[in-house]
Amino acid sequence: MPAHANPPSPIFGPRLRQLRNQSEFSQEKVGVMIGLEESSARARISRYETGEHDPSEATALKIAEVFGVPLA
């Protein structure tokens, strides 16, 4: 696994999963809502939730907007 410029956030993934489950959205739906292609949306959101990858700041902002929460 390549080294991260910034270590993955230990909070972002679990919080994303919590918000997604509370909203009863699938990983695919969240991905499509933030502009990901349907074919890769589920896998990408899964990687964010597990901490395998961190989203860019722009993507994290889109995710926050979907759930109506601050990015902080």
C-alpha positions in Angstrom: 0.0 0.0 0.0 1.5 3.4 -0.9 2.3 5.8 1.8 -0.1 8.6 2.3 1.0 12.3 2.2 -1.4 12.7 5.1 -2.4 9.7 7.2 -6.0 8.5 6.7 -8.5 10.0 9.1 -9.6 7.6 11.7 -12.8 9.5 12.0 -14.0 10.1 8.5 -14.8 6.5 7.4 -16.8 5.5 10.5 -18.7 8.8 10.4 -19.5 8.4 6.7 -20.8 4.9 7.4 -22.9 6.1 10.3 -24.4 9.0 8.3 -25.0 6.7 5.3 -26.7 4.1 7.4 -28.8 6.6 9.3 -30.0 8.0 5.9 -30.6 4.5 4.6 -28.5 5.3 1.5 -26.5 2.6 -0.3 -22.9 3.2 -0.9 -23.7 3.3 -4.6 -26.3 6.0 -4.1 -24.0 8.2 -2.0 -21.3 7.8 -4.7 -23.6 8.8 -7.5 -25.0 11.7 -5.4 -21.5 13.1 -5.2 -20.8 12.7 -8.9 -19.0 9.3 -9.1 -19.7 7.0 -12.0 -22.3 4.4 -11.1 -19.9 1.6 -12.0 -17.3 2.6 -9.4 -19.4 4.4 -6.8 -20.0 1.5 -4.4 -16.3 0.5 -4.3 -15.1 4.0 -3.8 -17.4 4.8 -0.9 -16.5 1.5 0.6 -12.8 2.4 0.5 -13.6 5.7 2.1 -15.6 4.0 4.9 -12.9 1.4 5.6 -10.1 4.0 5.5 -8.4 2.3 2.6 -8.5 5.7 0.8 -9.2 9.2 1.9 -11.3 11.4 -0.3 -10.0 14.6 -1.6 -11.1 17.7 0.2 -13.5 18.5 -2.6 -15.0 15.1 -2.5 -15.2 15.2 1.3 -17.1 18.5 1.0 -19.5 17.0 -1.5 -20.2 14.1 1.0 -20.7 16.6 3.8 -23.2 18.5 1.7 -25.1 15.3 0.9 -25.7 14.7 4.6 -26.0 18.3 5.6 -23.1 18.3 8.0 -20.1 20.5 8.3 -16.8 19.2 7.0 -14.9 20.1 10.2 
